[in-house]
Amino acid sequence: MRAAALIALLLYAPPLAAQDFYTLKGHGGPIMDIAVSPSGQIATASFDNAVGVWRGLVPIWFDGHEAAVTTVRFMNDDIVLSGGDDFALRLWDISAPGNSRIIGHHTAKILAIDVSAQLIASASWDARIGLWPVGAGEPVFLKGHRQGVNDIAFSADGTRLYSVSVDGTIRIWDTATGDEVQKLTSHGFGINEMVLNEADGWLAYGAIDGGTRFIDPHSGKVLADFTLGRRPILAMSYDKASKQLAVGDGEGYIMVIDTTRFEITRDFRATKRGPIWALAFSSNGQNIHAGGIEDILYSWPIETLDAHGQMGGAKRSFLEDPKTLPNGERQFKRKCSICHALGQSSARKAGPSLHDLFGRRAGTVTDYSYSDVLKGSDIIWSEATINGLFDIGPDHFIPGSKMPMQRIVKQQDRSDLIEYLRDATSQGGN
């Protein structure tokens, strides 16, 4: 009962005050996506394989994905949907955190989710769009894009679905028949992001080459172009009340556009280093929430966007200048540190702590949730097994594990990494 009361207190605590600058800390990896419910709840998707739901500064964690969570979406104040690099589309009941289920799978990572009254749509790099009935029924997969699908948006009545792809096209689909009804435009470079505003007669999209354009959602005619040469465009968010569109790019800028006048009103270098991967307006439209290479969500008041400092104050270990590091430490920081901690805690990382690694049986760190293949494993971590892991790659050495496909081809690099790990994991260094 005490646990249930705590959950209720956290979920229904009042949101943070409007127009305050604040940060949300707790993830163990970069923030990949952000969603906001009508009541102001914030959900975050992270490289650490987790979804966080926040009221105030306190998170409730939803663990279950077996790889990075790339997209998150509220169905309503109680239901969150997420998709990830594990190809899974998941549903979470945030009023009962133990109540979750896998809706289904793609055959490649899921990049975006949208919801209508009748359907859940998922966009995947398997070049397909999944349509999943909200109630009972079998999914339908829409096929026509030649490459991965990056973003999707339902029309207001749910009868049409818009999609953008790595193949550079924007397509429109009939959700009743699953047929493609129109190729709206072909940009020439991959398109990453899209916002559809039928009421005001525009669709905005952002592309790999830095293109940011508004087009007519029926004819594809270009209405406005805000391409500034910063590439790629990685995030977009729209606030209906203020009619502002926020755009985030690979160089760390947040551009805010007044869509009533088609004018740029803010252009803020939001990061000291690295990209803006995720954007979402607060429910009252007064703040813009952003995620980048840090494990932290930043929330800036729009009116004082450039008065509160930038994200990225602490340099991430995987971004340190490799020329300043011994080779073994360089291998670890460039290839391992984003997923693994060296201290005794796994620290909500995507992988388990490496503390006391040598001589430890695989799958035995108590504060990490392993894939089934590593539970009860007979692998003992040693110089030989670590060398074998990176010689042929985790996908071959431990098929079915969560570890991403990665090889360290040169024997000297593997040997130097092993030497560094032997020292660093026994000391719990950083």
C-alpha positions, -999 to 999 in steps of 0.1 A, spaced: 0 0 0 28 24 8 44 18 -26 11 24 -43 6 56 -24 41 68 -34 34 61 -70 2 81 -69 19 109 -51 47 111 -78 24 107 -108 -1 133 -97 22 158 -81 18 193 -96 41 201 -126 70 225 -122 61 262 -124 57 277 -158 85 298 -172 112 284 -149 144 270 -162 151 235 -149 167 201 -156 156 165 -151 184 141 -141 184 104 -136 189 86 -169 221 67 -176 223 76 -213 215 104 -237 179 115 -241 165 103 -275 129 115 -273 105 136 -252 67 135 -249 43 157 -229 8 147 -219 -21 172 -218 -18 174 -180 19 183 -182 35 149 -175 69 145 -192 81 112 -206 116 106 -218 132 79 -239 169 72 -234 199 53 -247 199 36 -213 170 13 -225 145 30 -202 114 52 -203 111 78 -175 79 95 -165 83 127 -145 62 148 -123 82 175 -107 119 164 -106 112 127 -96 112 99 -122 94 66 -123 113 42 -144 98 18 -170 123 -9 -179 117 -36 -204 133 -26 -237 164 -46 -246 181 -17 -264 180 21 -266 145 36 -265 142 59 -295 106 72 -294 80 78 -267 43 90 -270 14 96 -246 -18 79 -256 -35 97 -227 -25 107 -192 -22 70 -180 -8 52 -211 26 57 -227 38 40 -259 75 35 -267 96 20 -295 133 12 -296 164 -3 -312 151 -37 -300 124 -34 -327 97 -36 -300 66 -14 -297 56 -13 -260 26 -1 -240 30 11 -204 2 18 -179 18 45 -157 -9 42 -131 2 6 -126 39 4 -134 40 -34 -134 13 -35 -161 30 -33 -195 30 -53 -227 46 -56 -260 22 -46 -288 43 -61 -315 76 -59 -334 91 -46 -365 122 -61 -381 144 -30 -375 145 -1 -351 113 20 -345 118 57 -349 84 73 -344 49 66 -330 16 84 -336 -20 77 -323 -55 82 -337 -88 73 -322 -86 38 -338 -50 31 -345 -14 32 -332 11 38 -360 48 30 -358 76 40 -382 106 17 -386 139 14 -404 126 -18 -420 110 7 -445 75 -2 -432 48 15 -412 28 -6 -387 -9 1 -381 -19 -15 -348 -56 -14 -338 -63 3 -304 -87 -26 -296 -86 -61 -309 -74 -69 -344 -43 -78 -364 -17 -52 -375 -13 -40 -411 21 -30 -425 23 -3 -451 50 -8 -477 62 16 -503 92 36 -489 125 23 -503 144 30 -471 137 35 -434 107 55 -422 117 83 -398 85 100 -388 47 97 -392 16 119 -385 -21 111 -387 -46 135 -403 -70 151 -378 -98 126 -387 -74 96 -387 -82 86 -423 -48 96 -437 -13 90 -425 17 111 -436 52 96 -435 88 108 -442 117 86 -450 154 82 -455 145 79 -492 137 116 -492 100 113 -499 68 124 -480 40 100 -487 3 99 -478 -16 66 -470 -52 56 -467 -55 41 -432 -86 21 -441 -71 3 -471 -34 6 -464 -28 20 -499 -4 48 -507 -26 76 -522 0 103 -529 37 110 -530 36 145 -517 72 156 -523 107 143 -530 133 163 -512 164 147 -526 180 140 -492 166 119 -463 139 135 -443 141 131 -405 112 150 -389 77 163 -397 49 183 -381 14 183 -397 -9 213 -392 -40 208 -413 -60 235 -396 -35 262 -408 -27 245 -441 9 235 -437 33 206 -432 68 213 -419 97 189 -424 134 188 -416 160 169 -436 195 155 -434 209 183 -456 196 209 -431 165 217 -451 136 231 -430 105 238 -452 68 244 -449 47 229 -477 10 226 -486 -1 192 -472 -23 186 -503 -2 198 -532 34 198 -518 39 234 -528 67 251 -508 52 278 -486 83 289 -467 120 278 -464 141 283 -433 172 263 -444 202 278 -425 229 253 -436 231 236 -402 227 198 -407 210 175 -401 176 185 -387 170 161 -359 140 173 -339 108 193 -342 79 203 -319 49 225 -324 27 244 -299 -8 249 -311 -17 278 -287 13 300 -295 17 287 -330 54 282 -326 75 256 -342 108 246 -326 135 230 -347 167 212 -334 198 204 -354 230 185 -354 250 215 -345 231 221 -313 208 250 -322 171 254 -313 154 276 -339 119 289 -330 96 300 -359 64 320 -355 42 302 -380 16 330 -382 42 352 -398 67 326 -410 95 344 -391 123 331 -369 119 346 -334 146 327 -316 178 310 -327 197 297 -297 229 276 -296 215 253 -269 245 230 -266 282 236 -260 289 205 -280 268 179 -298 233 178 -313 197 184 -302 181 150 -305 147 157 -289 123 186 -284 89 190 -269 69 221 -258 55 221 -223 17 217 -222 12 254 -217 37 263 -245 59 284 -223 89 261 -221 108 240 -246 122 207 -233 153 194 -250 176 164 -250 211 159 -264 242 139 -256 239 144 -219 218 122 -196 197 152 -187 166 169 -200 169 207 -202 138 229 -201 141 266 -211 115 293 -210 108 304 -245 107 341 -236 142 339 -220 157 311 -241 192 324 -242 194 336 -206 200 303 -187 231 288 -202 237 258 -225 235 221 -221 267 201 -224 286 217 -195 303 184 -186 323 168 -214 312 132 -220 339 106 -218 333 93 -253 339 128 -266 373 134 -250 402 141 -274 415 107 -283 450 121 -288 452 129 -251 445 93 -239 465 61 -237 452 36 -262 434 13 -238 416 42 -221 408 56 -255 392 23 -266 371 22 -235 359 58 -235 351 58 -272 335 24 -275 323 13 -240 317 42 -216 284 53 -230 269 19 -219 291 8 -190 301 24 -156 332 14 -138 319 20 -102 299 -5 -82 266 8 -94 253 2 -130 240 38 -127 210 32 -151 234 26 -179 225 6 -210 249 -21 -198 259 -35 -164 287 -21 -143 322 -35 -151 333 -33 -114 353 -64 -105 349 -77 -140 377 -102 -142 367 -136 -127 330 -127 -126 304 -149 -142 285 -131 -170 249 -121 -161 254 -117 -123 254 -80 -116 225 -76 -93 213 -41 -103 211 -48 -140 183 -66 -160 200 -91 -184 186 -107 -215 176 -143 -211 206 -155 -229 230 -142 -202 209 -154 -173 227 -185 -160 255 -181 -185 287 -202 -181 309 -174 -195 336 -162 -170 351 -128 -179 388 -131 -184 414 -118 -208 405 -147 -232 367 -141 -231 370 -103 -234 393 -107 -263 369 -132 -280 340 -109 -274 355 -81 -294 374 -102 -319 342 -117 -334 317 -92 -320 290 -97 -293 264 -107 -319 285 -138 -326 301 -144 -292 268 -141 -273 240 -144 -299 208 -128 -286 224 -105 -260 216 -68 -257 251 -57 -266 253 -38 -299 272 -52 -328 308 -40 -324 342 -54 -332 377 -42 -323 396 -55 -352 432 -49 -342 447 -73 -317 468 -45 -301 437 -24 -295 419 -53 -278 450 -61 -257 453 -24 -246 416 -23 -237 420 -55 -216 450 -40 -198 431 -8 -191 400 -28 -179 421 -50 -156 432 -19 -137 401 3 -139 375 -23 -130 394 -34 -99 397 2 -87 362 12 -97 377 41 -115 360 65 -139 
